[in-house]
Amino acid sequence: MQLADTLKDKGSWCSRLSSFQPVQNLGAQYINYAESVVSLNSLEQVAHQNLSEVAGIKFDGSSDMHESLLRRLWTLMFDGEDYEPKSRRWRTLGFQADDPRTDFRGGGLLSLQCLCHLAESHGPLARRWTAEANEEHSEYLFAAACVNVCAMLVVHLRLNQQPAVGPVRDAKPACDLALKRFTMRLSASSDGLEVFYELFVATMGRLHLEWRAFCAQKKGANLLHFGEVLRSVNVALDYAVSASDGVLILKEPLSYRMRTVSWLARARSASLVFVIGALRSRSSQSVGPSSSSSSWSLLSAGPKRQCGTLLLAVSMDLWMLAFLKMGF
């Protein structure tokens, strides 16, 4: 009898607490906070969509503009030598054939733009990486690897307009929290392509260094092992995009801590997305921190669950955020 009275008192306490106006206000504020962490606002959606449209452009060998980019790449990498549309010299840059156009089928126009940016903005670095990629003990197809890195970024950042499998087949796309961080930088930039280029150069640098280190440590390493290094770079990319400064973090060595922090970021992202759906009324379908609807109640669940869901959500998020702060 005493236990029943205790449970009854507890239930009435939760009901009174959940109907308390400051708690309801806190619920609405928490939804706005959660959405500011994982949901894209209108500017970020536009910036992401614009970049997605660029990523969706296929390379067209009959296009004068596309051909001019190839000519530009040749000029930058071969110090102004006479342009050769088809030549064995393209192979020295890491293309798979005398005709480089065939390599861009997988990465589209954006992969060629990334190569041009690397050659133009980081010319000495691009030429050094190309030369080192031709060394016998750590040889790999540099240009083809650049195309693969671009394709990996497109899939990871959800820029593919149609379902696609990236170079790392079992890789997961960025979680909502990581995508939010990226699109915040994207929308704040006057040129969204520059943000993508910056991440491309950092990721390509990571791949180049990891491959050379792998070849130095593993006797008999060859291109059959290149996929292992690409998977490792994808793990680093997942961690970097979830962090506040992904480009710098791409220089860190791969570690158990990096994998743990990536998992925590995904767990926190999934938790926030779930809580937003749970706290909102079923009738509220709008998303984004600028939404005019702030109905946070689980109308069909009763006051006790309203209060319990909010308290659980806040405590879980604070716990995961504390671990992520320690990790970053």
LINNORZI-V834961 format. One record per residue. N is the residue number from 1. RES is the residue in three letters. D_CENTER is the distance of its C-alpha to the mean C-alpha in Angstrom with 2 decimals. Layout:
n	res	d_center
N	RES	D_CENTER
N	RES	D_CENTER
//
This chain:
n	res	d_center
1	MET	56.32
2	GLN	54.91
3	LEU	51.48
4	ALA	51.52
5	ASP	52.39
6	THR	49.62
7	LEU	46.99
8	LYS	48.52
9	ASP	48.36
10	LYS	44.71
11	GLY	43.86
12	SER	45.75
13	TRP	44.08
14	CYS	40.58
15	SER	41.88
16	ARG	43.29
17	LEU	40.16
18	SER	37.82
19	SER	40.20
20	PHE	40.35
21	GLN	39.02
22	PRO	36.98
23	VAL	35.10
24	GLN	34.38
25	ASN	33.22
26	LEU	30.95
27	GLY	29.44
28	ALA	28.73
29	GLN	27.28
30	TYR	25.04
31	ILE	23.62
32	ASN	22.95
33	TYR	21.30
34	ALA	19.11
35	GLU	18.07
36	SER	17.33
37	VAL	14.77
38	VAL	12.99
39	SER	14.42
40	LEU	13.84
41	ASN	17.11
42	SER	18.83
43	LEU	17.83
44	GLU	14.08
45	GLN	14.67
46	VAL	16.73
47	ALA	14.38
48	HIS	11.58
49	GLN	14.51
50	ASN	15.95
51	LEU	13.07
52	SER	12.93
53	GLU	16.65
54	VAL	16.48
55	ALA	14.19
56	GLY	16.84
57	ILE	19.73
58	LYS	21.37
59	PHE	23.23
60	ASP	26.90
61	GLY	29.46
62	SER	32.08
63	SER	30.28
64	ASP	31.84
65	MET	28.70
66	HIS	26.63
67	GLU	29.56
68	SER	29.82
69	LEU	26.31
70	LEU	27.47
71	ARG	30.61
72	ARG	28.72
73	LEU	26.71
74	TRP	30.06
75	THR	31.75
76	LEU	29.17
77	MET	29.07
78	PHE	32.82
79	ASP	34.25
80	GLY	35.71
81	GLU	37.47
82	ASP	38.68
83	TYR	35.97
84	GLU	36.23
85	PRO	34.33
86	LYS	34.87
87	SER	35.65
88	ARG	35.25
89	ARG	33.85
90	TRP	30.51
91	ARG	30.39
92	THR	30.65
93	LEU	27.25
94	GLY	25.82
95	PHE	26.23
96	GLN	27.72
97	ALA	30.69
98	ASP	32.95
99	ASP	31.25
100	PRO	27.62
101	ARG	27.03
102	THR	26.70
103	ASP	23.56
104	PHE	21.63
105	ARG	22.13
106	GLY	18.94
107	GLY	16.69
108	GLY	18.63
109	LEU	19.64
110	LEU	16.26
111	SER	16.54
112	LEU	20.03
113	GLN	19.03
114	CYS	16.61
115	LEU	19.58
116	CYS	21.92
117	HIS	19.90
118	LEU	19.83
119	ALA	23.56
120	GLU	24.50
121	SER	22.68
122	HIS	22.72
123	GLY	25.77
124	PRO	27.38
125	LEU	24.21
126	ALA	23.52
127	ARG	27.16
128	ARG	27.17
129	TRP	24.19
130	THR	25.95
131	ALA	29.21
132	GLU	27.86
133	ALA	26.20
134	ASN	29.75
135	GLU	31.32
136	GLU	32.96
137	HIS	31.75
138	SER	27.98
139	GLU	27.98
140	TYR	25.05
141	LEU	24.28
142	PHE	22.36
143	ALA	21.81
144	ALA	20.94
145	ALA	18.35
146	CYS	16.82
147	VAL	16.76
148	ASN	15.07
149	VAL	12.28
150	CYS	11.80
151	ALA	11.96
152	MET	9.44
153	LEU	6.78
154	VAL	8.35
155	VAL	8.30
156	HIS	4.90
157	LEU	4.08
158	ARG	7.59
159	LEU	9.55
160	ASN	12.21
161	GLN	15.27
162	GLN	16.88
163	PRO	16.08
164	ALA	15.06
165	VAL	14.78
166	GLY	12.79
167	PRO	14.61
168	VAL	13.82
169	ARG	15.53
170	ASP	15.00
171	ALA	11.24
172	LYS	9.65
173	PRO	6.82
174	ALA	4.52
175	CYS	7.65
176	ASP	9.24
177	LEU	9.48
178	ALA	5.97
179	LEU	5.65
180	LYS	9.07
181	ARG	8.65
182	PHE	6.73
183	THR	9.35
184	MET	12.01
185	ARG	11.86
186	LEU	11.77
187	SER	14.80
188	ALA	16.57
189	SER	16.69
190	SER	19.65
191	ASP	17.81
192	GLY	14.22
193	LEU	14.44
194	GLU	15.17
195	VAL	11.88
196	PHE	10.19
197	TYR	13.17
198	GLU	12.84
199	LEU	9.47
200	PHE	11.13
201	VAL	14.28
202	ALA	12.98
203	THR	11.32
204	MET	14.55
205	GLY	16.63
206	ARG	15.27
207	LEU	16.10
208	HIS	19.45
209	LEU	20.52
210	GLU	19.63
211	TRP	21.50
212	ARG	24.48
213	ALA	24.62
214	PHE	24.48
215	CYS	27.30
216	ALA	29.31
217	GLN	29.23
218	LYS	29.63
219	LYS	32.90
220	GLY	32.84
221	ALA	29.10
222	ASN	28.45
223	LEU	25.93
224	LEU	26.16
225	HIS	24.22
226	PHE	21.40
227	GLY	19.30
228	GLU	19.59
229	VAL	18.12
230	LEU	15.23
231	ARG	14.47
232	SER	14.85
233	VAL	12.44
234	ASN	9.74
235	VAL	10.73
236	ALA	10.57
237	LEU	7.05
238	ASP	6.19
239	TYR	8.78
240	ALA	8.04
241	VAL	4.93
242	SER	7.34
243	ALA	10.13
244	SER	12.03
245	ASP	12.15
246	GLY	9.36
247	VAL	11.45
248	LEU	14.49
249	ILE	13.22
250	LEU	12.23
251	LYS	16.04
252	GLU	16.87
253	PRO	18.45
254	LEU	17.02
255	SER	18.84
256	TYR	19.59
257	ARG	18.58
258	MET	15.02
259	ARG	14.90
260	THR	16.75
261	VAL	14.62
262	SER	11.47
263	TRP	13.91
264	LEU	15.26
265	ALA	12.11
266	ARG	11.71
267	ALA	15.48
268	ARG	15.64
269	SER	13.21
270	ALA	15.34
271	SER	18.43
272	LEU	17.89
273	VAL	17.23
274	PHE	20.35
275	VAL	22.39
276	ILE	21.81
277	GLY	23.20
278	ALA	25.93
279	LEU	27.19
280	ARG	27.31
281	SER	30.40
282	ARG	30.21
283	SER	31.46
284	SER	28.55
285	GLN	25.89
286	SER	24.26
287	VAL	20.83
288	GLY	19.51
289	PRO	21.00
290	SER	23.51
291	SER	25.02
292	SER	28.78
293	SER	29.18
294	SER	28.94
295	SER	30.82
296	TRP	29.57
297	SER	32.33
298	LEU	32.27
299	LEU	35.47
300	SER	36.30
301	ALA	35.69
302	GLY	38.26
303	PRO	38.29
304	LYS	37.97
305	ARG	34.65
306	GLN	33.43
307	CYS	34.21
308	GLY	33.06
309	THR	29.64
310	LEU	29.07
311	LEU	30.35
312	LEU	28.32
313	ALA	25.07
314	VAL	25.74
315	SER	26.81
316	MET	23.89
317	ASP	21.34
318	LEU	23.39
319	TRP	23.60
320	MET	19.91
321	LEU	19.21
322	ALA	21.98
323	PHE	20.58
324	LEU	17.12
325	LYS	19.06
326	MET	21.09
327	GLY	18.18
328	PHE	16.53
//
